[in-house]
Amino acid sequence: MKKDLLHTPEGVRDLYGAGCGRKTRLTDRLRGVCEAFGYSEIQTPTFEFFDVFNSERGSVPSNEMFKFFDHHGNTLVLRPDMTPAVARSAAKYFAGSRLPVKVFYEANTFVNHENYYRGQLKENTIVGAELIGNNDADEDFEIICMAIESMKAAGLENFQVEIGNIRFFKGLLKEAGINEEDEERLVGLINKKNFLGVEELISELSVSGSAAEALVALPELFGNVGVLDKAASLTRNRDSLDALDRLAKLYERLKGYGYEDYVSFDLGSLSSHTYYTGIIFHAFTFGTGDAVLSGGRYDDLIEQFGVKKASIGYSIVADRLLDALNRQTKEEFLQEEGMLLIYDKDAYEKAEKIAFRLRGEGKRVGIIPAKEELKYADYAEYSKEWGFSRAILLSGDKTSLLINEDGTAEPVVTSTL
């Protein structure tokens, strides 16, 4: 066998043992938030027709999709994004629903980007939720609450959900008369917080007046709730002011439930996913430079599949969030309780009896034979690698030992296990 077949392609990875267990427990916690809010699970295919995610849908660029063909010659893609997939499903199955549809998912997405050198994976596990119903401030509030509760459920204490509103930006564009091609250039500069580049482009396009002033200031319009008042002072555009008013009212509702410390605002937050139409938000924490959660309102996307339904949702990149938790030394929060029983040649029966008793109590118990050539530290390392919180060395004729994480051991009474 070629040794290169033992490795994975760029942008994907193997997970096993304790690391895989922590990821599973993290996604379970994130799913639990969705279930607590009354959402039901949905599953969509791993691959779909290319047109579900084409440029009209506003998903990832075509050159970043993994494409292949079926035996009819149709172009298929591994799903790069869950929102268009859920939108397609909603148009197919919930077209006649007059009440809100609330769904959540756990799925893998595949994006063939060129940023693997930055540590970005090409395959990610995503946990997210979509609220399909109306363009309603109540729905904005519910989804933002779910986003905050998801971060808390993951074990994070220090994080920020930065909220913006695409309508503020769109109102300024309309006032300035900027076309789609120039809008794309402007969005790229704003996303990079390129203040000088934005100013130069606005000058190049001969935009003047309050619209020019507001657009030039846009990359700097981020921070606490006071940013909304500052932004309001820069424009008289009705669409933009309505967008700010919606954010201000949302903040007051979040404040009423003690969420204000987790919320800030960024009016220059403009996603590369162009299907967003209103509220947009991203969650950041220490240990990663990229957002671990992203979401927003996409009121026109489902209409592209033939059914007009306003919607809002979010998705969490579980792999990125897990890396952040590891860098913040939050692994213990996701540690599974479990016991590893290591038995010598005379203690197998004792090990089995203890294991069956504890398993009957709903506990996780693994058993392995002892090896004469191994030291306590070897068992401690094995226990950590495979996600056991305790390791016990059982002996048929000697005192049983509790093996500590540092490779030391101390006597333990097996009847108390």
C-alpha positions as CSV (number, residue, x, y, z in Angstrom):
1,M,0.0,0.0,0.0
2,K,1.2,3.5,-0.9
3,K,2.0,5.5,2.3
4,D,0.4,8.6,0.8
5,L,-3.0,6.8,1.0
6,L,-2.6,7.0,4.8
7,H,-3.0,10.7,4.6
8,T,-6.1,12.9,3.9
9,P,-6.4,15.5,1.2
10,E,-5.8,19.2,2.1
11,G,-8.7,20.7,4.1
12,V,-10.1,17.6,5.7
13,R,-9.1,15.6,8.8
14,D,-9.6,12.5,10.9
15,L,-11.1,12.8,14.3
16,Y,-11.1,10.0,16.9
17,G,-11.1,9.2,20.6
18,A,-11.4,12.1,23.0
19,G,-11.3,14.7,20.3
20,C,-14.2,13.2,18.3
21,G,-16.1,12.7,21.6
22,R,-15.7,16.4,22.5
23,K,-17.0,17.4,19.1
24,T,-20.0,15.1,19.4
25,R,-20.9,16.4,22.8
26,L,-20.5,20.0,21.5
27,T,-23.0,19.4,18.6
28,D,-25.3,17.6,21.1
29,R,-25.4,20.8,23.2
30,L,-26.0,23.0,20.2
31,R,-28.8,20.7,19.0
32,G,-30.2,20.8,22.5
33,V,-30.7,24.6,22.3
34,C,-32.7,24.2,19.0
35,E,-34.8,21.5,20.6
36,A,-35.4,23.6,23.7
37,F,-36.8,26.4,21.5
38,G,-39.2,23.9,19.8
39,Y,-37.4,23.4,16.5
40,S,-37.6,20.0,14.6
41,E,-34.8,18.4,12.8
42,I,-34.5,18.4,9.0
43,Q,-32.0,16.5,6.8
44,T,-31.2,17.4,3.2
45,P,-29.0,15.5,0.7
46,T,-25.2,15.7,0.9
47,F,-25.2,16.6,-2.8
48,E,-27.7,18.4,-4.9
49,F,-28.1,20.0,-8.4
50,F,-25.7,22.8,-9.0
51,D,-28.5,25.3,-9.7
52,V,-29.7,25.1,-6.0
53,F,-26.5,27.0,-5.1
54,N,-25.7,29.0,-8.3
55,S,-24.9,32.7,-8.3
56,E,-28.5,33.7,-8.4
57,R,-29.0,32.1,-4.9
58,G,-26.2,34.2,-3.4
59,S,-24.3,31.2,-2.0
60,V,-20.5,30.5,-2.3
61,P,-18.8,31.3,-5.7
62,S,-19.0,28.5,-8.3
63,N,-15.2,28.0,-8.3
64,E,-15.3,27.1,-4.6
65,M,-17.8,24.2,-5.0
66,F,-16.9,20.6,-5.4
67,K,-18.7,19.6,-8.7
68,F,-19.3,16.3,-10.4
69,F,-21.7,14.7,-12.8
70,D,-24.4,12.0,-12.6
71,H,-25.0,9.5,-15.4
72,H,-27.5,11.8,-17.0
73,G,-24.9,14.6,-17.4
74,N,-26.4,16.8,-14.7
75,T,-24.0,18.9,-12.7
76,L,-24.1,18.1,-9.1
77,V,-22.3,19.7,-6.1
78,L,-21.5,18.7,-2.6
79,R,-23.6,21.2,-0.6
80,P,-21.4,24.2,0.3
81,D,-24.1,25.9,2.4
82,M,-27.2,24.7,4.2
83,T,-29.5,27.7,3.8
84,P,-30.3,27.3,0.1
85,A,-30.8,23.6,0.7
86,V,-33.4,24.3,3.4
87,A,-35.0,27.0,1.3
88,R,-35.5,24.4,-1.5
89,S,-37.0,22.0,0.9
90,A,-39.3,24.7,2.3
91,A,-40.6,25.6,-1.1
92,K,-41.3,21.9,-1.8
93,Y,-42.8,20.7,1.4
94,F,-44.1,23.8,3.3
95,A,-45.5,26.0,0.4
96,G,-49.0,25.8,1.8
97,S,-48.2,26.3,5.5
98,R,-49.8,29.4,7.0
99,L,-47.9,29.0,10.3
100,P,-44.2,29.3,10.9
101,V,-41.9,26.4,10.1
102,K,-39.0,26.0,12.6
103,V,-36.3,23.5,11.7
104,F,-32.7,22.8,12.7
105,Y,-30.0,20.6,11.2
106,E,-26.6,19.1,11.8
107,A,-24.8,18.5,8.5
108,N,-21.4,18.7,6.8
109,T,-20.7,21.3,4.2
110,F,-18.0,21.4,1.6
111,V,-16.2,24.5,0.3
112,N,-13.2,24.2,-2.0
113,H,-11.6,27.5,-0.9
114,E,-8.0,28.4,-1.2
115,N,-7.5,29.4,2.4
116,Y,-6.4,26.1,3.8
117,Y,-3.0,27.7,4.6
118,R,-4.9,29.8,7.1
119,G,-6.2,26.6,8.9
120,Q,-9.6,26.7,7.3
121,L,-11.2,23.3,6.7
122,K,-12.9,22.4,3.4
123,E,-15.3,20.1,5.2
124,N,-17.1,21.4,8.2
125,T,-19.8,20.2,10.5
126,I,-22.6,22.8,10.7
127,V,-25.3,23.1,13.3
128,G,-28.0,25.6,12.5
129,A,-31.6,26.7,12.7
130,E,-34.1,28.3,10.2
131,L,-37.3,30.1,11.1
132,I,-39.5,30.2,8.0
133,G,-42.5,32.5,8.4
134,N,-42.8,36.3,8.3
135,N,-40.6,39.3,8.2
136,D,-41.3,39.8,11.9
137,A,-39.2,41.5,14.6
138,D,-40.4,38.7,17.0
139,E,-38.6,36.2,14.8
140,D,-35.4,38.3,14.7
141,F,-35.5,38.3,18.5
142,E,-36.0,34.6,18.8
143,I,-33.1,33.7,16.5
144,I,-30.7,36.1,18.2
145,C,-31.7,34.6,21.5
146,M,-31.0,31.1,20.2
147,A,-27.6,32.3,18.9
148,I,-26.6,33.6,22.3
149,E,-27.9,30.6,24.1
150,S,-25.9,28.3,21.7
151,M,-22.7,30.1,22.6
152,K,-23.4,29.8,26.3
153,A,-24.3,26.1,25.9
154,A,-20.9,25.5,24.3
155,G,-19.3,26.7,27.5
156,L,-18.2,30.2,26.3
157,E,-18.2,33.0,28.7
158,N,-16.5,35.7,26.6
159,F,-18.1,36.1,23.2
160,Q,-19.9,38.8,21.2
161,V,-22.7,38.6,18.7
162,E,-22.2,41.5,16.3
163,I,-25.5,42.6,14.7
164,G,-26.0,44.7,11.6
165,N,-28.7,45.3,9.1
166,I,-28.2,45.0,5.3
167,R,-31.1,47.4,4.7
168,F,-29.0,50.2,6.2
169,F,-26.3,49.6,3.5
170,K,-28.9,49.0,0.7
171,G,-30.6,52.2,1.5
172,L,-27.4,54.2,1.1
173,L,-26.6,52.4,-2.2
174,K,-30.0,53.3,-3.6
175,E,-29.6,56.9,-2.5
176,A,-26.1,57.0,-4.1
177,G,-27.2,55.3,-7.3
178,I,-24.4,52.6,-7.1
179,N,-24.9,49.7,-9.5
180,E,-24.4,45.9,-8.7
181,E,-20.8,45.7,-10.1
182,D,-19.6,48.6,-8.1
183,E,-21.6,47.4,-5.1
184,E,-19.5,44.1,-5.2
185,R,-16.3,46.1,-5.2
186,L,-17.5,48.3,-2.3
187,V,-18.6,45.3,-0.2
188,G,-15.2,43.7,-0.6
189,L,-13.5,46.8,0.7
190,I,-15.9,47.3,3.6
191,N,-15.6,43.6,4.7
192,K,-11.8,44.2,4.8
193,K,-12.3,47.4,6.8
194,N,-10.3,49.1,4.1
195,F,-11.1,52.7,5.0
196,L,-8.9,54.3,2.4
197,G,-10.1,52.0,-0.3
198,V,-13.8,52.8,0.4
199,E,-13.1,56.5,0.4
200,E,-11.2,56.2,-2.9
201,L,-14.0,54.2,-4.6
202,I,-16.7,56.6,-3.4
203,S,-14.7,59.5,-4.9
204,E,-14.2,57.5,-8.1
205,L,-17.9,57.0,-8.4
206,S,-18.6,60.7,-7.8
207,V,-20.9,60.0,-5.0
208,S,-21.6,63.1,-2.9
209,G,-23.7,64.4,0.0
210,S,-24.9,62.5,3.0
211,A,-24.8,59.1,1.2
212,A,-21.1,59.5,0.5
213,E,-20.4,60.5,4.1
214,A,-22.3,57.5,5.5
215,L,-20.7,55.0,3.1
216,V,-17.2,56.3,3.9
217,A,-17.9,56.0,7.6
218,L,-19.5,52.5,7.3
219,P,-16.3,50.5,8.1
220,E,-16.0,52.4,11.3
221,L,-19.6,52.0,12.4
222,F,-19.1,49.2,14.9
223,G,-19.2,49.0,18.7
224,N,-21.9,49.4,21.4
225,V,-25.5,50.6,21.0
226,G,-24.3,54.2,20.6
227,V,-23.2,53.3,17.1
228,L,-26.9,53.3,16.0
229,D,-27.3,57.0,17.0
230,K,-24.1,57.9,15.3
231,A,-25.2,56.2,12.1
232,A,-28.7,57.9,12.3
233,S,-27.0,61.3,12.4
234,L,-25.3,60.5,9.0
235,T,-28.4,60.0,6.9
236,R,-32.0,61.0,6.3
237,N,-32.6,57.9,4.1
238,R,-35.9,56.4,5.2
239,D,-34.8,52.8,4.5
240,S,-31.6,53.2,6.4
241,L,-33.3,54.9,9.3
242,D,-35.9,52.1,9.5
243,A,-33.1,49.5,9.6
244,L,-31.5,51.4,12.5
245,D,-34.8,51.6,14.3
246,R,-35.3,47.9,14.0
247,L,-31.9,47.3,15.5
248,A,-32.6,49.7,18.4
249,K,-35.8,48.0,19.3
250,L,-34.2,44.6,19.1
251,Y,-31.5,45.7,21.5
252,E,-34.1,46.9,24.0
253,R,-35.8,43.5,23.9
254,L,-32.4,41.6,24.3
255,K,-31.5,44.0,27.2
256,G,-34.7,43.0,28.9
257,Y,-33.5,39.4,29.2
258,G,-30.0,40.3,30.3
259,Y,-28.3,39.7,26.9
260,E,-26.9,43.2,26.4
261,D,-23.3,42.2,27.5
262,Y,-23.2,39.7,24.6
263,V,-24.4,42.1,21.9
264,S,-22.6,44.7,19.9
265,F,-23.3,46.3,16.5
266,D,-21.4,46.4,13.2
267,L,-23.2,48.2,10.3
268,G,-20.3,47.4,8.0
269,S,-20.9,43.7,8.4
270,L,-21.7,42.5,4.9
271,S,-21.7,38.8,4.2
272,S,-20.3,37.2,1.1
273,H,-23.7,35.3,0.9
274,T,-25.7,37.9,-1.0
275,Y,-29.1,36.3,-0.1
276,Y,-29.3,38.3,3.2
277,T,-31.9,41.1,3.1
278,G,-32.1,42.5,6.6
279,I,-30.8,41.6,10.1
280,I,-27.3,40.0,9.8
281,F,-25.1,38.8,12.7
282,H,-21.9,37.0,13.5
283,A,-20.6,35.6,16.8
284,F,-16.9,35.9,17.7
285,T,-14.8,34.6,20.6
286,F,-11.2,34.2,21.5
287,G,-9.0,31.6,19.8
288,T,-10.2,32.1,16.3
289,G,-10.1,35.1,13.9
290,D,-13.2,34.0,12.1
291,A,-16.8,34.0,13.1
292,V,-17.9,30.8,14.8
293,L,-21.6,31.6,14.1
294,S,-23.2,33.5,11.3
295,G,-26.8,34.2,10.3
296,G,-29.4,36.7,9.1
297,R,-32.7,37.4,7.4
298,Y,-33.1,36.1,3.8
299,D,-36.7,37.1,2.8
300,D,-36.3,36.6,-1.0
301,L,-34.3,33.3,-1.2
302,I,-37.2,30.9,-1.0
303,E,-39.1,32.9,-3.6
304,Q,-36.4,31.9,-6.1
305,F,-37.7,28.3,-5.7
306,G,-41.2,29.5,-6.4
307,V,-42.7,30.2,-3.0
308,K,-42.6,33.6,-1.3
309,K,-41.8,33.1,2.4
310,A,-39.7,35.4,4.6
311,S,-37.1,33.6,6.7
312,I,-34.2,34.1,9.2
313,G,-31.7,31.6,10.5
314,Y,-28.1,31.0,11.7
315,S,-25.4,28.3,11.4
316,I,-22.5,27.4,13.7
317,V,-19.3,26.0,12.4
318,A,-18.8,23.3,15.0
319,D,-15.2,22.5,14.0
320,R,-14.2,26.2,14.4
321,L,-16.0,26.5,17.7
322,L,-14.3,23.4,19.0
323,D,-10.9,24.7,18.1
324,A,-11.7,28.0,19.9
325,L,-12.8,26.1,23.0
326,N,-9.6,24.0,23.0
327,R,-7.5,27.2,22.7
328,Q,-9.4,28.7,25.6
329,T,-8.7,25.5,27.6
330,K,-12.5,24.8,27.8
331,E,-12.0,21.0,27.0
332,E,-13.1,20.0,30.5
333,F,-16.5,21.5,29.8
334,L,-16.9,18.9,27.1
335,Q,-15.2,16.0,28.9
336,E,-17.2,12.8,29.1
337,E,-17.4,11.0,32.4
338,G,-16.1,7.5,31.8
339,M,-14.1,4.8,33.5
340,L,-11.3,2.7,32.1
341,L,-10.7,-0.7,33.9
342,I,-7.3,-2.2,33.3
343,Y,-7.0,-5.8,34.5
344,D,-4.1,-8.1,35.2
345,K,-4.2,-11.8,34.3
346,D,-6.1,-12.7,37.5
347,A,-8.6,-9.8,37.5
348,Y,-10.6,-10.3,34.3
349,E,-13.7,-11.6,36.1
350,K,-13.5,-8.8,38.6
351,A,-13.3,-6.2,35.8
352,E,-16.3,-7.7,34.0
353,K,-18.5,-7.7,37.1
354,I,-17.7,-4.1,37.8
355,A,-18.1,-3.1,34.2
356,F,-21.5,-4.7,33.9
357,R,-22.7,-3.2,37.1
358,L,-21.7,0.3,36.2
359,R,-23.0,0.0,32.6
360,G,-26.3,-1.0,34.2
361,E,-26.3,2.3,36.0
362,G,-25.9,4.1,32.7
363,K,-22.1,4.8,32.9
364,R,-19.5,4.4,30.2
365,V,-16.9,1.8,31.1
366,G,-14.1,0.3,29.0
367,I,-11.9,-2.6,29.9
368,I,-8.4,-3.5,28.6
369,P,-5.8,-6.0,29.7
370,A,-2.7,-4.8,31.5
371,K,0.7,-5.1,29.8
372,E,3.8,-5.8,31.9
373,E,6.0,-3.5,29.8
374,L,3.8,-0.5,30.3
375,K,4.0,2.1,33.0
376,Y,1.2,4.0,34.8
377,A,2.0,7.1,32.6
378,D,1.2,5.0,29.5
379,Y,-2.3,4.1,30.9
380,A,-2.9,7.7,31.9
381,E,-2.0,8.9,28.3
382,Y,-4.3,6.1,26.8
383,S,-7.1,7.1,29.1
384,K,-6.9,10.8,28.1
385,E,-6.6,10.0,24.4
386,W,-9.8,7.9,24.4
387,G,-11.8,10.1,26.6
388,F,-12.0,8.4,30.0
389,S,-12.1,10.5,33.1
390,R,-10.8,7.8,35.4
391,A,-8.4,4.8,35.0
392,I,-8.4,1.9,37.5
393,L,-5.7,-0.8,37.5
394,L,-7.4,-4.0,38.9
395,S,-5.4,-6.8,40.4
396,G,-6.4,-10.3,41.4
397,D,-4.1,-10.5,44.4
398,K,-2.8,-7.0,44.9
399,T,-4.3,-3.6,45.9
400,S,-6.2,-2.0,43.0
401,L,-4.9,1.4,41.9
402,L,-6.4,4.7,40.7
403,I,-4.1,6.1,38.0
404,N,-3.8,9.9,38.0
405,E,-3.4,12.1,35.0
406,D,0.3,12.8,35.9
407,G,1.1,9.1,35.8
408,T,1.1,8.5,39.5
409,A,-1.1,5.9,41.3
410,E,-2.8,5.5,44.6
411,P,-4.8,2.7,46.3
412,V,-8.6,2.6,45.6
413,V,-11.3,0.4,47.1
414,T,-13.1,-1.3,44.2
415,S,-16.4,-1.7,46.1
416,T,-16.8,2.0,46.1
417,L,-16.6,2.3,42.3
